[in-house]
């Protein structure tokens, strides 16, 4: 039994364009909301959760609808076409509102100079000015009590000789966001249009995400789905790397007061190009029939369709719920980091965020082969547990990094890529392994519903913590670590979802499974 890698790669083009979109979205929308519209961590988290609020309801809906669709192009392809085209054009449309807000800020403020010159500003700024910044910036429940106490007890000494450097940076950047917020609220039309267009874009993405992911199990027999999922994740990682390289090429990974139009336009165009190649190479009805014919010739049956569930249903249901809860927990940690890293890295570690993310994506790709070998020996569950443990160590260590040791973030995120690959490649196949052949789309919807539920809550909860904790932005990674640790314990009790491994060539062993 051998996986058709060529066919799987073509199917993975849909996942590649999805990953390209979300990598870019997470990187730049957070920065636009905080730096250009002036939202704090909490309210930017609310906006960043909107896509997941929609997805919580829409992914199971469109997954289920695609299960019941009978179109000449197949169950999934019509949704992929409609969703991709709408999302690409709407995403490009966001560039116009981004540019309008940037022009407003350039006319009414001097944020462009201030954002790039914190050190020079701080060296020349007396405490009396910092007091003014604090009073203008810090809202109710702020975390900067220690800094305020130091300011109140001081007259004319340089603030950096008295207070924690990172607390001072937080005050400064909150102050700049407050200026942008005042401009936004004085004339909120651009902000309202931006949010409305964002909602339409997110709706379009929700149309085809579950159908796109469901296509792989539709054309792949169960014993090969874990291998196929590794290929799909490789395509997703390639999409993520494309987004990061694009941000670097356009120099959008650190500076704030720049136009993001090149990123919006690039992503929209590439999404359409990938869709065209997908339609050229993927014949969904033909691929599905080939799978069914193969299973009939080799007497492969879907046991879930024929077995008596009376004795197995309870145990499998418990395993399914534990897997889904684990998915929720590790996404609570992981998505908090991916959502806030573009804000955290420049303002806490004084470094760009794109290179660390690029390293994480690259190590994930390199890690697929050893992860596959590990999966042969350990199975999906134990490989996931290894990934969760490594992710815990990675997230826990970032808290101790400073501007002087920020270079170590490259190492940490490199290991994070391996950890996330270990988790992500194996978790989705464990869920669909428990499904019937006729409801793969619905189970895919369940998987994404739980991951999206986490991504609804975590930008808001992590933002609230950063706004109200004495740690400020540095609370991000301890927060993420706690949730990843909890996922380790829920995953320990999973008893179903592995499949019998079949040792093949090194290339085929990107990801295999065992009882």
DOVEXRO-185620 format. One record per residue: residue in three letters; x, y, z of N, C-alpha, C, O in turn. Coordinates in steps of 0.2 Angstrom, whole numbers, plus 5000, padded with zeros to 4 digits. Example, Ala and Ser with C-alpha at 12.3 -4.5 7.8 and 13.67 -1.06 7.14 Angstrom:
ALA506649725039506249785039506649845039507149835042/SER506449895035506849955036506450005039506750065040/
end
This chain:
UNK500449945000500050005000500450065000500850075005/UNK500450104995500850164994500450224993500050224989/UNK500750284996500350344995500550374988501150374986/UNK500150404985500250444979500450514981499950554982/UNK501050524981501350594984501150644979500950704981/UNK501150634972501050684967500350714968500150774968/UNK499850664968499150684969499050724976498650774976/UNK499350694981499250734988499550804988499250844991/UNK500050814984500350874984499850924980499850984983/UNK499550904975499150944971498550964976498251024976/UNK498250914979497750924984497950974989497551014992/UNK498550974991498851014997498951084995499051134999/UNK498851104988498851174986498351214990498451274991/UNK497751184991497251224994497451235001497251295004/UNK497751195005497951205012498551255011498651295016/UNK498951255006499551305005499251375005499551415008/UNK498751385001498451455001498151475007498151535009/UNK497851425011497551445017498051465022498051515026/UNK498651425022499151445027499551515025499751545029/UNK499551525019499851585016499451645019499751695021/UNK498751635018498351695021498451705028498551755030/UNK498351645032498351655039499051675042499051715047/UNK499551655039500251685042500251755041500551795045/UNK500051775035500051855034499551885038499751945041/UNK498951865039498451895043498651905050498651955053/UNK498951845053499151855060499751905061499751935066/UNK500151905056500751945056500552025056500852065060/UNK500152045051500052115050499452145053499452205055/UNK498852105054498252135056498352155064498152205066/UNK498752115068498852135075499252205075499052245079/UNK499752205071500152275071499652335068499752385071/UNK499252315063498852375061498352395067498252455068/UNK498052345070497552365075497852405081497652455084/UNK498452385083498852415089499152475087499052525091/UNK499552475082499952535080499652585076499752645077/UNK499152565072498852615067498152635070497952695069/UNK497752595073497152615075497152625083496652645086/UNK497652605086497752625093497452575098497352595104/UNK497252515096496852475101497352445106497952435104/UNK497152435112497652395117497652325116497352295111/UNK498052285120498052215119497352175119497252135116/UNK496952205124496352175125495852175119495652135116/UNK495752245117495352255111495652225104495252205100/UNK496252235104496552205098496452125098496352095093/UNK496452095104496252025104495552005103495451955100/UNK495152055105494452045103494352045095493951995093/UNK494652085092494552085084494952025081494651995077/UNK495552005084495851955081495451885082495551835079/UNK495051885087494651825089493951825084493651775084/UNK493851875080493251875076493251815071492751785070/UNK493851805068493851755063493651685066493351645063/UNK493851675072493751615076493051605078492751555079/UNK492751665080492051665082491651645076491151605076/UNK491751675070491451645064491551575062491051535061/UNK492151555063492351485061492051435066491951385064/UNK491951455072491651405077490951385074490851325076/UNK490651425071489951405068489951385061489651335059/UNK490351415057490351415050490751345048490551315043/UNK491351335051491751275049491351205049491351175045/UNK490951195055490551135055489951135050489751085047/UNK489751195049489151205044489351195037489051155034/UNK489951225035490151215028490451145027490451115022/UNK490751115033491051045032490450995031490450955027/UNK489851005035489350965034488950975028488750925025/UNK488951035025488551055019488951015013488650995009/UNK489651025014490050995008489950915008490050885003/UNK489850885014489750815015489150795011489150735007/UNK488650835010487950825007487950855000487450844997/UNK488450884998488450914991488650864986489050814986/UNK488250874980488350824974488350864968487950874964/UNK488950894967489150934961489550894956489950854958/UNK489550914950489950884945490750894946491150854944/UNK490950944950491650954952491750924959492350924961/UNK491350894962491450854968491150884974490750944973/UNK491250864980490950884986491250954988490950994991/UNK491950954988492351004991492551064986492551114988/UNK492651044980492951094975492551154975492851214974/UNK491851154974491551214973491651264979491651324978/UNK491651234985491751284991492451314991492551374992/UNK492951274988493651294988493651354983494051404984/UNK493351344977493351404972493051464974493351514974/UNK492451454977492051514979492351554985492451614985/UNK492551514990492851544996493551584994493651634996/UNK493951544990494651574988494551644984494951684986/UNK494151644979494051704975493851764979494051814979/UNK493351744983493051804988493551824993493651884993/UNK493851784996494351805001494951834998495151885001/UNK495251814992495751854989495651924987496051964989/UNK495051934984494852004982494752044988494852104989/UNK494352014993494252054999494852075003494952125006/UNK495352025003495952045007496352095004496652145007/UNK496352094997496652154994496352224995496652274996/UNK495652214996495252274998495452305004495452365005/UNK495752265009495952295015496552335015496652385019/UNK496952335010497452375009497252445008497652495010/UNK496752465005496452535004496352565011496552625012/UNK496052525016495852555022496552565026496552615030/UNK496952515025497652525029497952585027498252625031/UNK497952595020498352655018497952725020498352775021/UNK497352725020496952785022497152795029497252855031/UNK497152745034497352765041498052785041498252835045/UNK498552755037499252775038499252855036499652885039/UNK498952875030498952945028498652985034498953045035/UNK498152965037497853005042498353015048498453075050/UNK498752965050499252975055499853015053500053055057/UNK500053005047500553045044500453125044500853165045/UNK499753135043499553205043499453235050499653295051/UNK499253195054499053225061499553205066499453235072/UNK500053165065500453145071501153145068501353145062/UNK501653125072502353115071502553045073503153035075/UNK502052995072502152925075502752895071503052845073/UNK502852905064503352875060504052885063504352835063/UNK504152945066504852945069504852915076505352885077/UNK504352925079504352905086504352825087504752805092/UNK504052795083504052725083504752685082504852635085/UNK505152715079505752685077506352715082506952695081/UNK506152755087506752785090506652785098506752835101/UNK506452735101506352725108506952745112506952785117/UNK507552715110508152725114508352795114508552825120/UNK508352825109508552895108508052945112508252985116/UNK507452925112506852965116506952955123506953005127/UNK507152895125507152875133507752905136507752935141/UNK508352915132508952945135508853015136509253045140/UNK508453045133508353125133507753145137507653205138/UNK507353095140506753115143506753115150506953055153/UNK506653165153506553165161505953135163505453125160/UNK505953115170505453085173504753125172504253095172/UNK504853185173504153225172503853215166503253215166/UNK504253205160503853185154503653115154503053105151/UNK503953065157503753005158503052995162502652955161/UNK503053045167502453045171501853065166501253045167/UNK501953115162501453135157501253075153500653065151/UNK501753045150501552985146501152935150500652905147/UNK501352925156501052875160500252895161499852855160/UNK500152955162499552985164499052975157498452965158/UNK499352985152499052985145498852915143498452905139/UNK499352875145499352805142498952755146498552715143/UNK499052755152498852695156498152695158497952745161/UNK497752645156497052645158496952605164497352585167/UNK496352605166496152575172496352505173496252465168/UNK496652485178496952415179497552405176497752345175/UNK497952455174498652445171499052405175499052405181/UNK499552375172500052335175500652375178501052345182/UNK500752435176501352475178501352515184501552565185/UNK501152475190501152505196501752525199501952575202/UNK502252475198502952485200503252545197503552585200/UNK503152555191503452615187503152675189503452725190/UNK502452675191502152735193502452755200502552815201/UNK502552705204502752725211503452755210503652805214/UNK503852725206504552755205504552825202504852875205/UNK504052835198503952905195503752955200504053005200/UNK503252935204502952975209503552995214503453055217/UNK504052955215504552965220505153005218505653015221/UNK505153025211505753045208505553115205504953135203/UNK506053155204505953225201506253235194505953245190/UNK506953225194507253235187507753185185508253205182/UNK507753125187508253075185507953035179507353025178/UNK508453015175508352975170507952915171508152875176/UNK507352905168506952845170507252785170507052735174/UNK507752775165508052705164508552685169508752625170/UNK508752735173509152715179508752695185508952675190/UNK508052705184507652685190507152635189506952595194/UNK506952625183506352575182506552525177507052525173/UNK506252465177506352415173506352435165505852465164/UNK506852415162506852445155506252425151505952465147/UNK505952365152505452335148504752365150504352375146/UNK504752385156504152425158504152495155503552515153/UNK504752525155504752585151504552585144504152625141/UNK504752535141504552525134503852515133503552535128/UNK503552475138502852465137502452535138501952545134/UNK502652575143502352645143502452685137501952715135/UNK503052675134503152715128502652695122502352735119/UNK502652625121502252605116501452605117501152615112/UNK501252605123500552615125500452695123499852705121/UNK500852735125500852805124500752815116500252855114/UNK501152785112501052795105500352765102500052795098/UNK500152715105499552685103498952725105498452735101/UNK499052765110498552805113498452865108497852885107/UNK499052885105498952945100498552915094498152955092/UNK498752855092498352825086497652815088497252835083/UNK497552795094496852785096496452855096495852855094/UNK496752905098496352975098496252995091495653015090/UNK496652985086496552995079495952955076495552975073/UNK495952895078495452845076494752865078494352865074/UNK494752885085494052895088493852965085493252975086/UNK494253015083494053075081493753075075493253115073/UNK493853015071493553005064493552935063493952915059/UNK493052895066493152825065492852785059492852725059/UNK492752825054492452795048492952745045492752685043/UNK493552755044494052715041494052645046494152595043/UNK494052655052494052595056493452555055493552495055/UNK492852585055492252545054492252505047492152445047/UNK492552545042492552505035493052455036492952395033/UNK493652465039494152405040493852345043493952295041/UNK493452355049493152295052492652265048492652205048/UNK492252305044491752275040492052225035491852175034/UNK492552255031492852215026493252155029493252105026/UNK493452165035493852105038493352055040493451995039/UNK492752065042492252015043492051985037491951925037/UNK491952015031491751985025492351935023492251885020/UNK492951965024493551915022493551855026493651805023/UNK493451865032493451805037492851755035492951695036/UNK492251785033491751735031491951695025491751635025/UNK492251735020492451695014492951645016492951585013/UNK493451655020493951605022493551545025493751485025/UNK493051555029492651505033492251455028492151405030/UNK492151485022491751445017492151385015491751325014/UNK492751385014493151335011493651295016493951255013/UNK493751315022494251285026494151215027494551175026/UNK493551195030493351125031493351085025493651035025/UNK493051105020493051065013493751055011493851005008/UNK494151105011494851095009495251045013495551005010/UNK495151045019495550995023495150925023495550875023/UNK494550925022494150865021494350825015494250765014/UNK494650865010494750835003495350775004495250725000/UNK495750785008496350735009496050665011496150615008/UNK495650665016495350595018494950575013494850515013/UNK494550615009494150595004494450544999494250504996/UNK495050564997495450534992495950484994496350454990/UNK496050475001496550435004496250385008495850395013/UNK496450325007496250265012496550275019497050315020/UNK496150255024496350275031497050255033497350295036/UNK497350205030497950185033498550225030499050225033/UNK498350265025498850315022498750385024499050435022/UNK498250405028498050475029498550505034498650565033/UNK498850475038499350505042499950525038500250585039/UNK500150485033500650505028500450565024500850615023/UNK499850555022499550615017499550675021499650735019/UNK499350675028499350735032499950765033500050825033/UNK500550725033501150755033501350795027501650845027/UNK501150765021501250805015500850865015501050925013/UNK500150865017499750925018500050975022500051035020/UNK500350955028500651005032501351035029501451095031/UNK501650995025502251025022502051075017502351125016/UNK501451065014501251115009500951175013501151235011/UNK500651165019500551225023501151265025501151325026/UNK501651225027502251255030502551295024502851355025/UNK502551275018502751305012502351375011502651425009/UNK501751375012501351435012501551485017501551545016/UNK501651455023501851505029502551535027502651595028/UNK503051495025503651515023503651575017503951625018/UNK503251555012503151605007502851675010503151725008/UNK502451675015502151735018502751775022502851835021/UNK503151735025503651765029504251795025504451855026/UNK504451755020504851785015504651845012505051895010/UNK503951845010503651905007503751965012503852025010/UNK503551955018503652015023504352035024504452095025/UNK504851995024505552015024505652055018506052105018/UNK505552025012505652065005505352135005505752175003/UNK504752145008504452205008504652245014504352305015/UNK505052215018505252255024504752275029504652335031/UNK504252225030503652235034503652205041503152195044/UNK504252175043504252125048504452165055504352135060/UNK504652225055504752255061504452325062504152345067/UNK504552365056504252435057503552435057503252395054/UNK503252485060502552495061502152545056501652525053/UNK502452605055502152655051502352645044502652685041/UNK502152595041502252575034501652555030501152535034/UNK501552555024500952525020501052455019501552425017/UNK500552415021500552345020500252325014500052265013/UNK500052375009499752355003500152304999499852254996/UNK500852304999501152254995500952184998500952134994/UNK500952175004500752115007500052085005499952035003/UNK499552135006498852115004498852094997498552044995/UNK499152134993499052114985499452054984499152014980/UNK500052044986500451984985500051924987499951874983/UNK499751924993499351864995498751854991498651794989/UNK498351904989497851894985497951864978497651824976/UNK498551884975498751864968498951794969498751754965/UNK499351774974499551704974499051654976499051604974/UNK498551674980497951634981497651614975497451554974/UNK497551664970497151654964497551604960497351554957/UNK498251614960498651574955498651504958498651454954/UNK498751494965498751424967498051394966498051334965/UNK497451434966496851404965496851374957496551324956/UNK497051414953497051394946497451334945497251284941/UNK498051324948498451264947498051204951498051154948/UNK497751214956497351164960496751144955496651084954/UNK496451184952495851164947496151134941495851084938/UNK496751144939497051114933497251044935497150994930/UNK497551034941497750964942497350924947497450864947/UNK496850944950496450904954495750894951495350944950/UNK495650834950494950804948494650774953494750714954/UNK494250804958494050774964493650714963493750664966/UNK493150714958492750644958493150594955493050534958/UNK493650604951494050554948494550524954494550464955/UNK494750564958495250544964494850504969495050454971/UNK494250524970493850494975493650424972493650374976/UNK493450414966493350354963493950304963493850244964/UNK494450334962495150294962495250264969495450204970/UNK495050304974495150274981494650214982494850164985/UNK494050234980493550174981493650114977493550054980/UNK493950124971494150064967494650024970494649964971/UNK495150064973495750034976495549994982495749934983/UNK495050024986494849984992494449924991494449874994/UNK494049934985493649874983494149814981493949754983/UNK494649834977495049784974495449744980495649694979/UNK495649784985496049764990495649744996495949725002/UNK494949734996494549715001494649755007494649735013/UNK494749825007494849865012494149895014493749925010/UNK493849885020493249915022493349965028493849965031/UNK492850015028492850065033492550025039491950025039/UNK492950005044492649975050492150015053491649985056/UNK492250075053491750125057491050125054490550135057/UNK491050105047490350105044490050035046489350035045/UNK490349985048490049925048490049895055489649845057/UNK490449915060490549885066489949905071489549955070/UNK489849865076489249875081489549925086490049905089/UNK489249985086489550035091489350025098489550065102/UNK488949975100488649975106489249965111489249995117/UNK489749925110490249915115490849965114491249965119/UNK490949995108491550035107491350115107491850155108/UNK490750125107490550195106490750245112491050295111/UNK490650215118490850255124491550275124491750325125/UNK491950215123492750225124492950275118493450315120/UNK492750265112492950305107492750375108493050425106/UNK492150385110491850455112492250485117492450545116/UNK492450455122492950485127493550505124493850555126/UNK493850465120494450475117494450535112494850585112/UNK493850535109493750595104493750665108494050705106/UNK493350665114493350725117493950745121494150805121/UNK494350695123495050705126495450735120495850785122/UNK495450715114495850735109495650805107496050855107/UNK495050825107494750885105494950935111495050995110/UNK494850915117495050955123495850975122496051035124/UNK496250925121496950935120497050985114497451035115/UNK496750975109496751025103496651095106496951145104/UNK496051105109495851165112496451195116496651255116/UNK496751155121497251185126497851205122498151255124/UNK498151165118498751185115498651235110499151275108/UNK498051245107497951305103497851365107498051425105/UNK497651365113497651415118498351445119498451505119/UNK498851405120499551425120499851445114500151505114/UNK499751405109500151415103499851475099500251525096/UNK499251485098498951545095499051605098499051665095/UNK499051605105499251675109499951695106500051755105/UNK500351655105501051665103501051695096501351745095/UNK500751655092500751675084500451735083500551775079/UNK499851755087499551815086499851875089499851925086/UNK500251865094500551925098501351935096501651985098/UNK501651885093502351885092502551945088503051975089/UNK502151965083502352025079502352085083502652135081/UNK501952085088502052145093502552135098502852185100/UNK502652075100503052055106503852065104504252105107/UNK504052035098504752035096505052105095505552115098/UNK504652155092504952215091505052255097505452295098/UNK504452255101504452295107504752275114504852315118/UNK504852205114505152175120505852155119506352175123/UNK505952125113506652105111507052145106507552135105/UNK506652195104506952245099507252205093507752225091/UNK506852165090507052125084506452115080505852115082/UNK506552095073506052085069505752015070506151975073/UNK505152005068504851935070504851885064504751825065/UNK504951915058504951865052505451815052505351755051/UNK506051825054506651775054506451725059506551665057/UNK506351735065506151675070505551635067505651575068/UNK505051665064504551625061504751585055504551525055/UNK505151615051505451575046505851515048505751465045/UNK506251525053506651465056506151415058506251355058/UNK505651435062505151385065504851345059504751285060/UNK504651385053504351345048504851295045504651245043/UNK505451325044505951275041506151215045506151165042/UNK506151225051506351165055505751115056505851055056/UNK505151145055504551095055504551055048504450995049/UNK504751085043504851045037505450995037505350935036/UNK505951015040506550965041506350915046506650855045/UNK505950935050505750885056505250825054505150785057/UNK504950835048504450785046504750715045504450665048/UNK505350705043505650645042505750605049505550555050/UNK506150645053506250615060505650605064505550555068/UNK505150645063504550645066504150575064503850545067/UNK504250565057503950505054504250445057503850395059/UNK504950445058505250385061505050375068504950315070/UNK504950435072504750425079504050395079503950365084/UNK503650415074502950395075502950315073502450285076/UNK503350295069503350215068503450185075503150135076/UNK503950205079504150175085503650195091503450145095/UNK503350255091502950275097502250275095501850265100/UNK502050285089501350295087501150375088501550415090/UNK500550385085500350455085500250495092500550545093/UNK499950455097499850485103500550505107500650555109/UNK501050455107501650475110502050525107502450565110/UNK502050525100502350575096502050645098502450695099/UNK501450645099501050715101501350735108501450795109/UNK501350685112501550695119502350725119502450775123/UNK502750695115503450725114503350795112503750835114/UNK502950815107502950875104502650925109502950985110/UNK502150905113501850945118502450965124502451025126/UNK502850915126503350925131503850975128504051015132/UNK504050965122504551005119504251085118504651125120/UNK503651085116503351155116503351185123503451245123/UNK503151145128503151175135503851205136503951265139/UNK504451175135505051195136505251255132505551305135/UNK505051255126505151315122504851375124505151435125/UNK504151375125503751435127504051455134504051515136/UNK504151405139504351425146505051465146505151505150/UNK505451455141506151485141506151555138506551595140/UNK505651575134505651635131505551695136505851745135/UNK505251675141505151725146505851755149505851815151/UNK506351715149506951735152507451765147507951795148/UNK507251775140507651805135507551885136507051905138/UNK508051925135508051995135508352015128508451975124/UNK508352085128508652115121509352085120509552075114/UNK509752075125510452055124510451985122510951965119/UNK510051945124510051875123509451855117509351795117/UNK509251905114508651895109508851845104508451815101/UNK509451835102509751795097509451725098509451685093/UNK509451705105509251635106508451625104508251565104/UNK508151675103507451665100507451625094506951585093/UNK507951625090508051585084508051515085507751475082/UNK508451495090508451425092507851405095507651345094/UNK507551445100506951425103506351415098506051365098/UNK506251455093505751445088505951395083505451365080/UNK506551375082506751325078506451255081506251215078/UNK506551245088506351195091505551195092505251135092/UNK505251255092504551255092504251225086503751195086/UNK504551245080504351215074504351135074503851105071/UNK504851105077504851035077504251015082503950965080/UNK504251045087503651025092502951035089502550985090/UNK502851085086502251095083502051045077501551025076/UNK502551035073502450985068502350915071501850875068/UNK502650895077502450835080501750825082501450775082/UNK501550885084500850885087500350885081499850855080/UNK500450935076499950955071499850895066499350885063/UNK500450865064500350815059499950755061499650725058/UNK499950735068499650675071498950695073498550645074/UNK498750755075498150765079497550755075497050725076/UNK497550785069496950785064496850715062496250695062/UNK497350675060497150605058496850565064496450525063/UNK497050585070496750545076496050565076495650515078/UNK495850625075495150635075494750605069494250575070/UNK494950605063494550575057494650505058494250475054/UNK495150475061495150405062494550375065494350315064/UNK494250415070493650395073493050415070492450395072/UNK493050445064492450455060492250405055492650355054/UNK491650405053491450365047491650395041491750455040/UNK491650355036491850385029491350435027491550475023/UNK490750435029490250475026490250545030489850585028/UNK490550545035490550605039491250635041491350665046/UNK491750625036492350655037492350735038492650765042/UNK491950765034491850835034491550865041491850915043/UNK491150825044490850845050491350835056491450885060/UNK491750785055492350775060492850825059493150855064/UNK492950845053493450895052493250965055493551005058/UNK492550975054492251035057492351035065492451085068/UNK492250975068492350965075493050985077493151025082/UNK493550965073494250975075494351055075494651085079/UNK494151085069494251155069493851195073493951255075/UNK493251165075492851205080493151215087493151265090/UNK493551155089493851165095494451205095494651245099/UNK494851205089495451245088495251315088495551355090/UNK494651325084494451395084494151425090494251485091/UNK493851385094493551405100494151435105494151485108/UNK494751395104495351415108495551485105495751525109/UNK495551485099495851555095495351605096495551665095/UNK494751595098494251655100494451675107494551735108/UNK494551635111494751655118495451675119495551725123/UNK495951645116496651665119496851735117497251755121/UNK496651765111496951825110496651875115496951925117/UNK496051865117495651915122495951895129496151945132/UNK496051835131496251825138497051845138497151875143/UNK497451825133498151845134498251915134498651945137/UNK497851955130497852025129497652055136497952105138/UNK497152035139496852055145497452045151497552095155/UNK497751995151498251975155498852025154499152055159/UNK499052035148499652085147499452155148499852195150/UNK498852175148498652245149498552255157498652305159/UNK498452195161498352205168498852175172498752175179/UNK499352145170499852115174500452155175500652195170/UNK500852145180501452185181501952165176502452195175/UNK501852105173502352085168502252115161502752115157/UNK501752145160501552175153501652125148501352075148/UNK501952145142501952095137502352035138502251985135/UNK502752035143503151975145502751925148502951865150/UNK502151935150501651885152501451835147501151785148/UNK501551855141501351815135501551735135501151695135/UNK502251725136502451655136502351615142502251555141/UNK502351645148502151605154501351585153501251525155/UNK500951625150500251615149500251555144499851505145/UNK500651555139500551505134500851435137500551385135/UNK501351435141501651375144501151345148501051275148/UNK500751375152500251345156499751305152499551245154/UNK499451325147498951295143499351235139498951175139/UNK499951235137500251175134500351125139500251065137/UNK500551145145500651095150499951055152499950995152/UNK499451095152498751055153498551015147498250955148/UNK498751025141498650985135499050915136498750865134/UNK499650915139499950855140499550805144499550745143/UNK499250835149498950785154498250765151498150705152/UNK497950805147497350775144497450725139497150675138/UNK498050735135498250685130498450615133498350565129/UNK498650615139498950555142498350505142498550445142/UNK497750525143497150475144496850455137496350415138/UNK497050475131496750455125496950385124497550365124/UNK496450345122496550275120496450255113496550195111/UNK496150295109495950275102496150335097496350385099/UNK496250315091496450365086497050345082497250375077/UNK497450295085498050275082497850215077497350185077/UNK498250205072498150155067498850115066499350135068/UNK498750055063499350005063499850035058499650055052/UNK500450035060500950065055501150015050501149955051/UNK501350045045501650005039502350035037502350085034/UNK502850005038503550035037503650025030503549975026/UNK503850085027504050095020504650125019505050125024/UNK504850165014505450195013505450255017504950275020/UNK506050285018506150345022505650405020505350435024/UNK505650415013505150465011504450455013504150505014/UNK504250395013503550385014503350385022502850395024/UNK503950385026503850385033503750455036504050465042/UNK503550505032503450565035503050565041503150605046/UNK502550525041502150515047501750455047501350445042/UNK501850405052501450345052501250335059501350375063/UNK500850275060500450265066500450195068500650155064/UNK500250185074500250115077499650115082499450165085/UNK499550055084499050045089499250065096498950065101/
end
